[in-house]
């Protein structure tokens, strides 16, 4: 082999090597591109998962906030409804005194003008308190006694068999403020 042949051999080997390298390079590029695409997909998938988690967190936080708003609104409304409860409780003995005065004035025939004046003041006071949410609890003689709705002061022997376990007398009227009972009616029940 001559030098020329050796050079040509080397050149052909070099050409073959570069050809195989160029053939090999795209394969490695393809695999590295596939790997990077898989990494990108996993990164993209990770980002999607994080996005879903954040959305869930946001929705829960939003729902909690909405529940908080509703609860505070209900509490505020309830507070406004019963804010005057202390004042109403303080006014109840005055209403009782008015009612006692009216029953005693009605017995006195000479005090007709006095009775009209007291009755007028009593009606005005009651209408004002009713506008603020106060209402009487209606209890009559002969109604069935219920421990949840009435306060028994005492028991006496029933005048008749049909009044046993029933209300015989109402000592003090009961009142509601809105839907809440602020004073239960005090009653005497038959035994």
PyMOL commands that set and color helices and strands:
alter all, ss='L'
color gray80, all
select helices_A, chain A and resi 3-82+85-107+112-131+161-163
alter helices_A, ss='H'
color red, helices_A
select strands_A, chain A and resi 134-137+150-156+167-172+174-177+180-183+185-190
alter strands_A, ss='S'
color yellow, strands_A
deselect
rebuild
show_as cartoon
